[in-house]
Amino acid sequence: MPLNKEVKTQVITDYHRHEADTGSADVQIAILSKRISQLTDHLRANKLDNSSRRGLLKLVGTRRRLLAYLRKTDYPRYLALTERLNIRKK
């Protein structure tokens, strides 16, 4: 279940750093967070869907790695993004 084009475009416009930005860490993390919340809702309704659960775990791992990269390179931006997306930080 990929994100709709309209939803993805809206997320990109909300989190981009400049006009042509579509792939910065901020945008990637925001898109992954939206997709993770979508899959979480799906799994609440379909508890036995193990293939979607595996996909969810892969997305969470990818987001975790991107957050670690952002934390290492630009800590104030990391704090602002985690606050804005309501992501727990360790």
C-alpha positions as CSV (number, residue, x, y, z in Angstrom):
1,M,0.0,0.0,0.0
2,P,2.1,2.9,-1.2
3,L,1.1,6.5,-0.3
4,N,-1.2,8.4,-2.6
5,K,0.5,10.9,-4.8
6,E,-1.4,13.8,-3.2
7,V,-0.4,12.7,0.3
8,K,3.3,12.2,-0.7
9,T,3.4,15.6,-2.4
10,Q,1.8,17.3,0.7
11,V,4.4,15.7,3.0
12,I,7.2,16.8,0.7
13,T,6.0,20.4,0.6
14,D,5.6,20.4,4.4
15,Y,9.2,19.1,5.2
16,H,11.3,20.3,2.2
17,R,14.3,22.5,3.0
18,H,14.2,24.4,-0.4
19,E,12.0,24.4,-3.4
20,A,13.6,21.6,-5.4
21,D,14.2,19.4,-2.3
22,T,12.6,16.0,-2.6
23,G,15.2,13.7,-1.1
24,S,16.7,15.2,2.0
25,A,16.8,13.2,5.2
26,D,14.0,15.3,6.6
27,V,11.7,14.5,3.7
28,Q,12.6,10.8,3.7
29,I,12.0,10.5,7.4
30,A,8.6,12.3,7.1
31,I,7.5,10.1,4.2
32,L,8.6,6.9,6.1
33,S,6.7,8.1,9.2
34,K,3.5,8.6,7.2
35,R,3.9,5.2,5.7
36,I,4.6,3.6,9.1
37,S,1.5,5.1,10.6
38,Q,-0.5,3.9,7.6
39,L,0.8,0.3,8.1
40,T,0.3,0.4,11.8
41,D,-3.4,1.2,11.3
42,H,-3.6,-1.6,8.8
43,L,-2.0,-4.1,11.2
44,R,-4.4,-3.1,14.0
45,A,-7.3,-4.2,11.8
46,N,-5.5,-7.3,10.2
47,K,-3.5,-8.9,13.1
48,L,-2.4,-12.0,11.1
49,D,-0.9,-10.1,8.1
50,N,2.7,-11.1,8.7
51,S,4.1,-10.0,5.4
52,S,2.9,-6.4,6.1
53,R,4.4,-6.7,9.6
54,R,7.8,-7.6,8.0
55,G,7.5,-4.6,5.7
56,L,6.7,-2.4,8.7
57,L,9.8,-3.6,10.5
58,K,11.9,-2.8,7.5
59,L,10.5,0.7,7.2
60,V,11.1,1.3,10.9
61,G,14.7,0.2,10.5
62,T,15.3,2.4,7.6
63,R,13.8,5.4,9.4
64,R,15.9,4.6,12.5
65,R,19.1,4.6,10.3
66,L,18.2,7.9,8.7
67,L,17.4,9.4,12.2
68,A,20.8,8.2,13.4
69,Y,22.5,9.9,10.4
70,L,20.6,13.2,11.0
71,R,21.5,13.1,14.7
72,K,25.1,12.6,13.9
73,T,25.4,15.3,11.3
74,D,22.9,18.1,12.4
75,Y,21.6,17.6,16.0
76,P,19.4,20.8,16.2
77,R,17.7,19.7,13.0
78,Y,17.2,16.2,14.4
79,L,15.6,17.6,17.5
80,A,13.3,19.8,15.6
81,L,12.2,17.0,13.2
82,T,11.6,14.5,16.0
83,E,9.6,17.1,17.9
84,R,7.5,17.9,14.8
85,L,6.8,14.3,13.9
86,N,6.3,13.2,17.6
87,I,9.0,10.5,17.3
88,R,10.5,9.3,20.6
89,K,14.2,9.8,20.7
90,K,16.8,7.8,22.7
